[in-house]
Each structure stands twice: as C-alpha cells, then as structure tokens.
Amino acid sequence: MSKTKTPITRREILIGGAAAIAVTAFPLSAAAGQPKPASALAPQKQIHGETQMNKITVKDGTSIFYRDWGTGPTIVFSHGWPLSADAWDAQMLFFGKHGYRVVAHDRRGHGRSEQTWTGNEYDTFADDLATLLEQLNLKEVTLVGHSMGGGEVARYIGRHGNTRVKKAVLIGAIPPVMLKSDKNPGGLPMSVFDGIRAGLVADRSQFFKDLTLPFYGYNKPDAKVSEGVRDSFWRQGMQSSIVASYDCIKAFSETDFTEDLKKIEVPTLIIHGDADQIVPIDDSAYLSSKIVKNATLKVIPGASHGLCTTHADLINTELLAFIKA
C-alpha cells in the first residue's frame, strides 16, 4: 500500500481502474485423453437431478472449474482479472468449430472455482495450471493468456518449463512488471493500485461497472458501447470473491515476470492494442517482445484492453495464422 496521507479521490480510483486490470487462465476436462465431439460440451454427469461440472482438485485441495470442448490440437486459455473462462467465449467457439480442442479454467477465487483465502498469487496460479495440464494429459498445447492470464502463462513456463507447450500467446498481457520502480521507471505508481484497492473495497459492484469504460475503450468519444458486454464483465467480476479480487491487485501489479519471460523457448506471439488504457503498451508488450527469444509482436491500432471481445474476429484470425504457421 502507498504511504501517502492524502485521501484517494474518486477520480484517482477511476484512473486506477483505467490503468491496471489484468485477466487469465482456462481449464480442461476430467477425462484425460478422451476426445470430445467438435464444438460439443464435455460430458456431464447427472447426480440426483443436479449437473456435476468439470472440475479438478489441485494439491492444496482447491476445486478448479474448467471447460473442455472439441477435438484436435489443444489450445489452453488463461483469463484476466476479475473475469472467468466466459471471457474467452468468442475464441473457444471459433477454434472449437475450426477443429481444435479448447480448454479454459476459472482461476481460483473466480467464476465457478473454489473461493480460497490463500494462494491468490502467481506461483500457486501457475501450479494450478500445471495440475490442469497434467490431469488432462495435455501436450503440445498452445497457451494463450490475456492480461493477468499472460502473467500466468509466463510464470507457468518459468516454474514448469516448456515440455508441454508448443507455442505461447500473450494478449494485452501484464509482463514484464506493472509497478513503477527504479528498475522500471516507465511503470505505474503504487497510488494507481491503491486506488483500485480503495474502489474495490468502497463499492465493488459499481467499481467493476465503471471499469468497463476504459477496459473496452467505451470512454472514447466515437466508441460504440455494448451494454451487454458491460453487463457480462460486471457479472463475471461479481462471481469472483472479494478476497481474490483484492489479493490479485498486488499479484498482477507487483510480480516481476522478467526471468519467466527469459525461460520461454517456444514461438511466442505478443498481441497488444495501442489504445490500451489498462496495461499501457510501452511498459508491457514492447518490453516483453525484447525479452522473449522467439517473440513476434503484433500491435492492433486503436484496440483497447478488452480486444478479445471488441476485436474478436481480428484476434481469432491472428491466432489461427500463428497456430497454423
């Protein structure tokens, strides 16, 4: 937390929301190695009239929800803060229909996964993702992370290596590090993240609603606003626990992924919008693309942080070309 004695204003809270939101990780199916019909939902079990969702149990006993659809080469998606696997709807439908197996999980504390008091930090997130890949016996996967999920992909490779990974994609991702410091002078000051924390505690529901404006670039004069998209963001955000939402602010703002990025040995596509108000491109994608050995940088003109939704067709086209290359 910042030690400033000056009260944080509502304007600073909104600026904080516009400057730092991160989003990531997507799960798979409990039937490892068992292909599913293309574009079909993984089989569900009926128990006493209730549907049992696909879930895995990770090493600390936490239950993690995941989606596992389609057959073919596997793409695993990691979502950003404060969202869930639902944030990848446009990508999972597209790639499922194009002959791919698509897997996405709700990060612990988010969506349909268990809400934990502890473990809301990147080492645990990466280990949860590793357990998902192991239990589903997924190999030769393309890992795709958006925002906070980009950090999850980087930390997964940093801790667990490249063995199961064929390619990696970072979209609007937070690495190398968001927080300003002597080593990272272009980062965002701690007051920005303190503002996000203050907004979250004061009125989490309204804060998430307000955050949709800079997140999707809906605060620009010529923006075509979708109230449906805003409602979906709010719904996903409110499914997360207040504990995870709060703890993840520290995780996505203060974690340094520089050493993780250096360990990525597979071809990597870095996509970022040059109008991103949440994770500014100058201190993220431009830097990461210089650290990752086999990186290709694709800048999307005018795209916001929520470009997987606002520019879904373009993102899907870029991903497909990269995966097939």
ABEGO torsion letter per residue (X at the ends): XBABABBBBAAAAAAAAAABBBBOEBBBBABBGBBBBBGBBBBBBBBGGBBBBBBBBBAAGBBBBBBBBEBEBBBBBBBBOABBAAAAAAAAAAAAAAGBBBBBBBBBGBEABBBBABGBBAAAAAAAAAAAAAAAGBBGBBBBBBEAAAAAAAAAAAAAEAAABABBBBBGBAOABABBBAABAABBBAAAAAAAAAAAAABAAAAAAAAAAAAAGAABAABBBBAAAAAAAAAAAAABBAAAAAAAAAAAAABBAAAAAAABABBBBBBBBAABAABBAAABAAAAAAABAABBBBBBBGBBAAAAAAAAAAAAAAAAAAAAX
